[in-house]
């Protein structure tokens, strides 16, 4: 009987400790959000449709290099260091998709077409000089297909940075396809976001070098704003991929495909050697297939870079952007 009593006491103590931790976390989150609300945007805010959107524009004159972010709560911050380093003799433009960081969510559905429409309206409102060179990383690379399809007359070039391939089931076994497309645990992350744990989990999302000090301070501070919209994009991922797979040609619009080549880049989440080999081989095939989007395309493989080429080797991205600018302005 004494053992049962002690078990009950320990269980009650653990329960009370959990309640205290949740209350503490909730209060911590409320205070953190109040502080974050005072952070001023680093770019500009403008009305798009029925909501406000945030963008960062650098440089003057055309063309405008337009950065599209991956499936990522960091929004425009993924391009912040690159924009600061690129020449100011042409315009660079990054933004936060609806619901991310300083952009309001609005009411448009999270479809590829609506995301393209919002971006185009934002570019028009900001008076970004045409033509546009689209630079898309991962999920953002897939989203460029919708923009090119809808506004081909405004697009002078496209740079895909380790872009997602929408019809990946063509190259992956059912087991591996399910593994790499399972997504984030939405319910857990929403819970963690409410009780202050999410901002701690994502506090060092960027490298810990001085170059990323600003990003590492802003992203977790504003994660509470970005989390729901990011998870909403995940909910629409399957339908976006299906629609993107139907967009198979950019015509003769110049295209660069930057591909990660580090053979160890999947080690952290694919433990089975057979699946890891399959993933590496499949990704190489998908990246080569992306070249067929344009009659004027070339691939740049980076043997020492992981998926986040914009963090691992930003200078290569900058070189590709400058080369594309020269190419389209010489035409």
DRENMI-977610 format. One record per residue (C-alpha): residue in one letter; y, z, x. Coordinates in Angstrom, 2 decimals. Layout:
N
+------+---------+---------+---------+
: code :       Y :       Z :       X :
+------+---------+---------+---------+
:    a :       Y :       Z :       X :
...
+------+---------+---------+---------+
END
This chain:
331
+------+---------+---------+---------+
: code :       Y :       Z :       X :
+------+---------+---------+---------+
:    x :    0.00 :    0.00 :    0.00 :
:    x :    2.38 :    0.81 :    2.86 :
:    x :    1.84 :   -2.68 :    4.29 :
:    x :    2.74 :   -4.28 :    0.96 :
:    x :    5.89 :   -2.16 :    0.74 :
:    x :    6.93 :   -3.17 :    4.25 :
:    x :    6.29 :   -6.84 :    3.48 :
:    x :    8.48 :   -6.55 :    0.37 :
:    x :   11.24 :   -4.81 :    2.35 :
:    x :   11.14 :   -7.46 :    5.08 :
:    x :   11.18 :  -10.23 :    2.49 :
:    x :   14.16 :   -8.64 :    0.73 :
:    x :   15.98 :   -8.19 :    4.04 :
:    x :   15.41 :  -11.84 :    4.93 :
:    x :   16.58 :  -12.90 :    1.49 :
:    x :   19.76 :  -10.84 :    1.80 :
:    x :   20.36 :  -12.22 :    5.29 :
:    x :   20.00 :  -15.76 :    3.93 :
:    x :   22.53 :  -15.00 :    1.17 :
:    x :   24.98 :  -13.60 :    3.73 :
:    x :   24.55 :  -16.67 :    5.95 :
:    x :   25.10 :  -19.03 :    3.02 :
:    x :   28.23 :  -17.17 :    1.90 :
:    x :   29.53 :  -17.12 :    5.47 :
:    x :   28.79 :  -20.81 :    5.88 :
:    x :   30.46 :  -21.65 :    2.56 :
:    x :   33.63 :  -19.74 :    3.52 :
:    x :   33.58 :  -21.32 :    7.00 :
:    x :   33.32 :  -24.76 :    5.41 :
:    x :   36.21 :  -24.08 :    3.00 :
:    x :   38.46 :  -22.90 :    5.84 :
:    x :   37.46 :  -25.84 :    8.04 :
:    x :   38.27 :  -28.31 :    5.26 :
:    x :   41.67 :  -26.73 :    4.68 :
:    x :   42.45 :  -27.10 :    8.39 :
:    x :   41.12 :  -30.70 :    8.43 :
:    x :   43.38 :  -31.67 :    5.53 :
:    x :   46.34 :  -31.15 :    7.86 :
:    x :   45.09 :  -33.67 :   10.44 :
:    x :   47.31 :  -36.72 :   10.36 :
:    x :   45.64 :  -40.17 :   10.34 :
:    x :   45.86 :  -42.06 :   13.63 :
:    x :   46.50 :  -45.32 :   11.81 :
:    x :   48.10 :  -46.43 :    8.57 :
:    x :   47.24 :  -45.94 :    4.90 :
:    x :   47.70 :  -48.64 :    2.28 :
:    x :   46.70 :  -49.21 :   -1.33 :
:    x :   43.74 :  -51.54 :   -1.91 :
:    x :   42.88 :  -52.06 :   -5.55 :
:    x :   42.71 :  -48.61 :   -7.10 :
:    x :   42.54 :  -46.48 :   -3.97 :
:    x :   44.01 :  -45.90 :   -0.52 :
:    x :   42.36 :  -47.13 :    2.66 :
:    x :   42.96 :  -46.31 :    6.31 :
:    x :   43.15 :  -48.77 :    9.21 :
:    x :   44.18 :  -48.79 :   12.87 :
:    x :   45.96 :  -51.88 :   14.11 :
:    x :   46.87 :  -52.51 :   17.76 :
:    x :   48.61 :  -55.42 :   19.47 :
:    x :   50.61 :  -58.31 :   18.07 :
:    x :   50.01 :  -61.95 :   17.28 :
:    x :   46.83 :  -63.80 :   16.46 :
:    x :   43.97 :  -63.97 :   16.31 :
:    x :   42.97 :  -60.60 :   14.83 :
:    x :   39.77 :  -59.02 :   16.11 :
:    x :   38.27 :  -57.13 :   13.16 :
:    x :   35.78 :  -54.35 :   13.91 :
:    x :   33.11 :  -53.46 :   11.34 :
:    x :   31.30 :  -50.17 :   11.89 :
:    x :   27.60 :  -49.44 :   11.60 :
:    x :   25.98 :  -47.14 :    9.02 :
:    x :   28.00 :  -44.29 :   10.45 :
:    x :   30.29 :  -41.46 :    9.22 :
:    x :   32.57 :  -41.98 :   12.25 :
:    x :   34.23 :  -45.06 :   10.74 :
:    x :   36.90 :  -46.67 :   12.92 :
:    x :   36.40 :  -44.01 :   15.61 :
:    x :   33.46 :  -46.03 :   16.98 :
:    x :   35.99 :  -48.63 :   18.16 :
:    x :   38.88 :  -46.35 :   19.07 :
:    x :   38.33 :  -46.41 :   22.87 :
:    x :   37.72 :  -50.16 :   22.89 :
:    x :   40.88 :  -50.90 :   20.91 :
:    x :   42.95 :  -48.80 :   23.30 :
:    x :   41.61 :  -50.76 :   26.29 :
:    x :   41.87 :  -54.29 :   24.90 :
:    x :   45.01 :  -56.39 :   25.63 :
:    x :   47.92 :  -56.09 :   23.23 :
:    x :   48.59 :  -59.84 :   23.39 :
:    x :   46.46 :  -60.27 :   20.27 :
:    x :   45.75 :  -57.97 :   17.32 :
:    x :   42.80 :  -55.61 :   17.00 :
:    x :   41.92 :  -54.01 :   13.70 :
:    x :   39.46 :  -51.26 :   12.78 :
:    x :   39.19 :  -49.40 :    9.49 :
:    x :   37.31 :  -46.80 :    7.50 :
:    x :   35.19 :  -48.17 :    4.68 :
:    x :   35.79 :  -46.60 :    1.26 :
:    x :   35.00 :  -42.89 :    1.29 :
:    x :   34.81 :  -42.65 :    5.09 :
:    x :   37.25 :  -40.43 :    7.06 :
:    x :   40.77 :  -41.14 :    5.73 :
:    x :   39.84 :  -43.86 :    3.21 :
:    x :   39.50 :  -42.81 :   -0.42 :
:    x :   36.26 :  -43.69 :   -2.18 :
:    x :   37.70 :  -45.75 :   -5.05 :
:    x :   35.47 :  -47.11 :   -7.83 :
:    x :   34.03 :  -50.33 :   -6.40 :
:    x :   30.25 :  -50.32 :   -5.96 :
:    x :   28.88 :  -50.21 :   -2.42 :
:    x :   27.77 :  -53.84 :   -2.33 :
:    x :   28.16 :  -56.27 :    0.55 :
:    x :   30.45 :  -58.48 :   -1.51 :
:    x :   32.76 :  -55.64 :   -2.59 :
:    x :   32.94 :  -54.25 :    0.96 :
:    x :   34.00 :  -57.73 :    2.14 :
:    x :   36.58 :  -58.01 :   -0.63 :
:    x :   38.09 :  -54.63 :    0.23 :
:    x :   38.27 :  -55.51 :    3.92 :
:    x :   39.92 :  -58.86 :    3.18 :
:    x :   42.47 :  -57.22 :    0.88 :
:    x :   43.19 :  -54.58 :    3.55 :
:    x :   43.74 :  -57.28 :    6.18 :
:    x :   46.11 :  -59.12 :    3.83 :
:    x :   48.02 :  -55.94 :    2.99 :
:    x :   48.36 :  -55.02 :    6.68 :
:    x :   49.61 :  -58.54 :    7.49 :
:    x :   46.97 :  -58.93 :   10.22 :
:    x :   47.45 :  -62.43 :   11.70 :
:    x :   44.82 :  -65.04 :   10.91 :
:    x :   42.32 :  -66.26 :   11.94 :
:    x :   39.90 :  -63.35 :   12.23 :
:    x :   37.21 :  -62.67 :   14.80 :
:    x :   34.63 :  -60.37 :   13.23 :
:    x :   32.87 :  -57.82 :   15.46 :
:    x :   30.04 :  -55.99 :   13.71 :
:    x :   27.68 :  -53.36 :   15.08 :
:    x :   24.23 :  -52.76 :   13.51 :
:    x :   24.77 :  -52.44 :    9.71 :
:    x :   28.31 :  -53.71 :   10.30 :
:    x :   26.86 :  -56.87 :   11.83 :
:    x :   24.92 :  -57.48 :    8.64 :
:    x :   28.06 :  -56.95 :    6.56 :
:    x :   29.85 :  -59.77 :    8.42 :
:    x :   27.61 :  -62.22 :    6.56 :
:    x :   29.31 :  -61.40 :    3.27 :
:    x :   32.80 :  -61.81 :    4.74 :
:    x :   31.96 :  -65.16 :    6.34 :
:    x :   30.38 :  -66.43 :    3.13 :
:    x :   33.37 :  -65.43 :    1.00 :
:    x :   36.23 :  -66.25 :    3.41 :
:    x :   34.92 :  -68.87 :    5.89 :
:    x :   38.36 :  -70.48 :    6.20 :
:    x :   39.74 :  -67.23 :    7.67 :
:    x :   36.99 :  -66.64 :   10.25 :
:    x :   37.30 :  -68.16 :   13.73 :
:    x :   34.44 :  -66.31 :   15.45 :
:    x :   31.77 :  -63.63 :   15.06 :
:    x :   30.35 :  -61.14 :   17.56 :
:    x :   27.20 :  -59.28 :   16.51 :
:    x :   26.46 :  -56.11 :   18.48 :
:    x :   22.77 :  -55.22 :   18.23 :
:    x :   23.08 :  -56.24 :   14.60 :
:    x :   20.62 :  -55.32 :   11.90 :
:    x :   18.39 :  -58.16 :   10.75 :
:    x :   18.27 :  -58.10 :    6.93 :
:    x :   14.77 :  -59.60 :    6.52 :
:    x :   13.12 :  -57.27 :    9.03 :
:    x :    9.92 :  -57.16 :    6.98 :
:    x :    9.16 :  -60.63 :    8.40 :
:    x :    8.65 :  -59.14 :   11.86 :
:    x :    7.49 :  -55.56 :   11.20 :
:    x :    4.15 :  -54.26 :   10.00 :
:    x :    4.32 :  -52.36 :    6.68 :
:    x :    3.77 :  -49.05 :    8.49 :
:    x :    6.59 :  -49.60 :   11.01 :
:    x :    8.89 :  -51.09 :    8.38 :
:    x :    8.53 :  -47.95 :    6.28 :
:    x :    9.13 :  -45.76 :    9.32 :
:    x :   12.38 :  -47.40 :   10.47 :
:    x :   13.76 :  -47.79 :    6.94 :
:    x :   13.10 :  -44.28 :    5.63 :
:    x :   16.75 :  -43.25 :    6.04 :
:    x :   18.42 :  -39.86 :    6.31 :
:    x :   17.35 :  -36.83 :    4.21 :
:    x :   20.17 :  -37.09 :    1.69 :
:    x :   19.49 :  -33.89 :   -0.24 :
:    x :   19.32 :  -31.74 :    2.89 :
:    x :   22.49 :  -33.26 :    4.38 :
:    x :   24.47 :  -32.69 :    1.17 :
:    x :   23.31 :  -29.07 :    1.18 :
:    x :   24.22 :  -28.71 :    4.88 :
:    x :   27.61 :  -30.28 :    4.19 :
:    x :   28.39 :  -27.68 :    1.52 :
:    x :   27.51 :  -24.69 :    3.69 :
:    x :   29.09 :  -25.71 :    6.99 :
:    x :   25.96 :  -26.72 :    8.87 :
:    x :   26.58 :  -30.49 :    8.87 :
:    x :   29.78 :  -30.28 :   10.93 :
:    x :   27.89 :  -28.24 :   13.53 :
:    x :   24.95 :  -30.68 :   13.58 :
:    x :   27.23 :  -33.68 :   14.22 :
:    x :   29.83 :  -32.07 :   16.47 :
:    x :   28.84 :  -34.05 :   19.60 :
:    x :   27.97 :  -37.40 :   18.08 :
:    x :   29.88 :  -39.22 :   20.82 :
:    x :   29.27 :  -38.88 :   24.57 :
:    x :   30.73 :  -35.71 :   26.11 :
:    x :   33.04 :  -37.55 :   28.52 :
:    x :   36.86 :  -37.16 :   28.32 :
:    x :   37.10 :  -40.69 :   26.91 :
:    x :   35.53 :  -39.45 :   23.65 :
:    x :   37.25 :  -36.07 :   23.33 :
:    x :   39.39 :  -37.26 :   20.42 :
:    x :   36.44 :  -38.78 :   18.53 :
:    x :   34.33 :  -35.65 :   19.03 :
:    x :   37.09 :  -33.53 :   17.51 :
:    x :   37.93 :  -35.73 :   14.51 :
:    x :   34.50 :  -36.91 :   13.35 :
:    x :   32.94 :  -33.48 :   12.61 :
:    x :   36.23 :  -32.16 :   11.22 :
:    x :   36.30 :  -34.93 :    8.59 :
:    x :   32.55 :  -35.23 :    8.07 :
:    x :   32.83 :  -33.54 :    4.68 :
:    x :   34.80 :  -36.58 :    3.51 :
:    x :   32.44 :  -39.14 :    5.03 :
:    x :   29.04 :  -37.68 :    4.22 :
:    x :   28.74 :  -38.65 :    0.55 :
:    x :   29.98 :  -42.22 :    1.07 :
:    x :   27.64 :  -42.71 :    4.03 :
:    x :   24.66 :  -41.52 :    1.99 :
:    x :   25.80 :  -43.77 :   -0.87 :
:    x :   25.70 :  -46.74 :    1.51 :
:    x :   22.17 :  -45.70 :    2.40 :
:    x :   21.24 :  -45.74 :   -1.29 :
:    x :   22.47 :  -49.35 :   -1.51 :
:    x :   20.98 :  -50.43 :    1.82 :
:    x :   17.94 :  -52.18 :    0.35 :
:    x :   19.93 :  -54.33 :   -2.07 :
:    x :   22.54 :  -55.14 :    0.59 :
:    x :   19.79 :  -56.28 :    2.96 :
:    x :   18.23 :  -58.44 :    0.25 :
:    x :   21.55 :  -60.13 :   -0.50 :
:    x :   22.41 :  -60.52 :    3.20 :
:    x :   19.05 :  -62.21 :    3.85 :
:    x :   20.18 :  -65.00 :    1.52 :
:    x :   23.22 :  -65.77 :    3.70 :
:    x :   21.71 :  -67.83 :    6.50 :
:    x :   24.50 :  -69.95 :    7.97 :
:    x :   27.94 :  -69.51 :    9.49 :
:    x :   28.16 :  -73.26 :   10.01 :
:    x :   29.81 :  -74.05 :   13.34 :
:    x :   31.75 :  -70.77 :   13.61 :
:    x :   31.26 :  -69.56 :   17.22 :
:    x :   28.80 :  -66.67 :   17.43 :
:    x :   27.93 :  -64.23 :   20.22 :
:    x :   24.86 :  -62.01 :   19.84 :
:    x :   24.92 :  -58.91 :   22.07 :
:    x :   21.48 :  -57.35 :   22.28 :
:    x :   20.37 :  -53.94 :   23.59 :
:    x :   17.65 :  -54.27 :   26.22 :
:    x :   16.83 :  -50.73 :   27.31 :
:    x :   13.04 :  -50.45 :   26.92 :
:    x :   13.25 :  -46.68 :   26.40 :
:    x :   15.73 :  -46.76 :   23.52 :
:    x :   13.12 :  -45.96 :   20.84 :
:    x :   11.37 :  -43.17 :   22.75 :
:    x :   13.12 :  -40.37 :   20.86 :
:    x :   11.87 :  -41.33 :   17.38 :
:    x :    8.85 :  -43.60 :   17.89 :
:    x :    6.12 :  -41.65 :   19.66 :
:    x :    3.18 :  -44.00 :   19.09 :
:    x :    3.09 :  -46.49 :   22.03 :
:    x :    1.68 :  -49.21 :   19.78 :
:    x :    4.55 :  -48.93 :   17.29 :
:    x :    7.11 :  -48.70 :   20.09 :
:    x :    5.84 :  -51.93 :   21.66 :
:    x :    5.82 :  -53.59 :   18.24 :
:    x :    9.40 :  -52.49 :   17.59 :
:    x :   10.67 :  -53.76 :   20.95 :
:    x :    9.00 :  -57.15 :   20.50 :
:    x :   10.11 :  -57.47 :   16.88 :
:    x :   13.72 :  -56.57 :   17.68 :
:    x :   13.83 :  -59.23 :   20.40 :
:    x :   12.59 :  -61.84 :   17.89 :
:    x :   15.08 :  -60.75 :   15.23 :
:    x :   17.97 :  -60.90 :   17.70 :
:    x :   16.98 :  -64.41 :   18.77 :
:    x :   16.75 :  -65.44 :   15.12 :
:    x :   20.36 :  -64.34 :   14.61 :
:    x :   21.39 :  -67.22 :   16.88 :
:    x :   20.36 :  -69.61 :   14.10 :
:    x :   23.28 :  -68.39 :   11.97 :
:    x :   25.58 :  -70.76 :   13.87 :
:    x :   25.32 :  -74.14 :   15.57 :
:    x :   27.55 :  -72.70 :   18.31 :
:    x :   25.87 :  -69.47 :   19.41 :
:    x :   24.82 :  -67.62 :   22.54 :
:    x :   23.01 :  -64.38 :   23.31 :
:    x :   23.95 :  -61.69 :   25.82 :
:    x :   21.14 :  -59.23 :   26.59 :
:    x :   22.10 :  -55.89 :   28.14 :
:    x :   19.02 :  -54.52 :   29.97 :
:    x :   20.39 :  -50.99 :   30.42 :
:    x :   22.00 :  -50.47 :   27.02 :
:    x :   20.71 :  -48.71 :   23.93 :
:    x :   21.60 :  -49.50 :   20.33 :
:    x :   25.17 :  -48.17 :   20.65 :
:    x :   26.34 :  -50.82 :   23.09 :
:    x :   29.95 :  -49.98 :   22.19 :
:    x :   29.36 :  -46.55 :   23.77 :
:    x :   26.84 :  -47.41 :   26.50 :
:    x :   28.66 :  -50.47 :   27.86 :
:    x :   32.05 :  -50.85 :   26.16 :
:    x :   33.35 :  -53.08 :   28.95 :
:    x :   30.76 :  -55.72 :   28.03 :
:    x :   32.01 :  -55.62 :   24.44 :
:    x :   35.58 :  -55.98 :   25.67 :
:    x :   34.62 :  -58.93 :   27.87 :
:    x :   32.88 :  -60.63 :   24.94 :
:    x :   35.92 :  -60.10 :   22.72 :
:    x :   38.31 :  -61.50 :   25.33 :
:    x :   36.04 :  -64.48 :   25.91 :
:    x :   35.84 :  -65.20 :   22.18 :
:    x :   39.63 :  -64.92 :   21.84 :
:    x :   40.07 :  -67.49 :   24.60 :
:    x :   37.47 :  -69.73 :   23.00 :
:    x :   39.01 :  -69.79 :   19.53 :
:    x :   42.61 :  -70.08 :   20.75 :
:    x :   41.69 :  -73.05 :   22.93 :
:    x :   40.35 :  -75.01 :   19.98 :
+------+---------+---------+---------+
END
